[in-house]
């Protein structure tokens, strides 16, 4: 019998979101079974919603200087014209509505400029609500203001020596620990811009980190310098003993190249099709990317005015609804929970799924 997820082409995938919305009305809304229990036999596909949580340094945008944006705007999504917070709190609330938890890769080096109290407030809120906090580093944010005549620090960790990378990771872990994150729970690292290299795996081992989430074919020609002949589409062992890689899930585009599963970069139909195709192929770990600032638009930095990004909110909600309504096949897990179980052998596969041409031509909500 033909597997219901085996069709990787055709226009049927385009109408999948509508079918799911109709089918959801017939399903119970109980969320008691939404979390993964590692003590029970479970062959469901693990899904990771990873949120890069970060401020923004001052930037030169074609001669126009964009001022830095700290925790209030870039992380919390706090605006003078809005009562609700549109950043991390909104993401957590959406996850919690479905009984799920996310992994928040939290930028630490920027606390030197934007304030350690701000980092602590963010970490405390995420931890108190049961979410996972892991390490994210943008080296450029140590000095978040442009200074005339002084070059900015490189923002890609791959540009640093092994000793410098190890020091950056250790410093980031120290900052998160000082902000209230239990140090023994900090096991995973994501580089800013996915700008890591194979040397980063060595630095992680020296710093005591065991799970990287940086390998991203979509960024191979941009920032990501990681390469491995043993790379898989899901979790795989790296060339460094004791360090594993949880790659960003990609799909192959009809026009060539890869596209990663980022909420603001792909449609809900593409997300759903990718989940189905990954499961059909035997990819057991699927990693989505988003950011703390993807669910709002900033109308004015100076006036602190903004509004919701309704398209991205609908995509996130649709993704969570899909996972919840297919709980016999998919389950949301945190990266921290996965890292705590390593080492383990997993039957992941090498090839990413292909995208139907219909979805590529009609990248809709």
Secondary structure, DSSP 8 states (H G I E B T S, - for coil): ---TT---SSGGGGGHHHHHHHHHTTS----TT-B--TTS----EEEEEEEEE--B--EEETTEEE--B-IIIIII---TT-SS--SHHHHHHHHHHTT---EEEEE-TTHHHH-HHHHHHHHHHHHHTT-EEEEEE-GGGGG-S--TT-----S-GGGS-HHHHHHHHHHHHHHHHHTT--GGG--EEEEGGG---HHHHHHHHHHT--EE----GGGTTTT-----TT--SS-EE-SSTT-EE----EEE-TTSSEEE-BTTTS-HHHHHHHHHHHHHHT--EEEEEEETTTTEEEEETTTTEEEE-HHHHHHHHHHHHHHHHTTTTEEE--HHHHHHH-S------S---B--HHHHH----
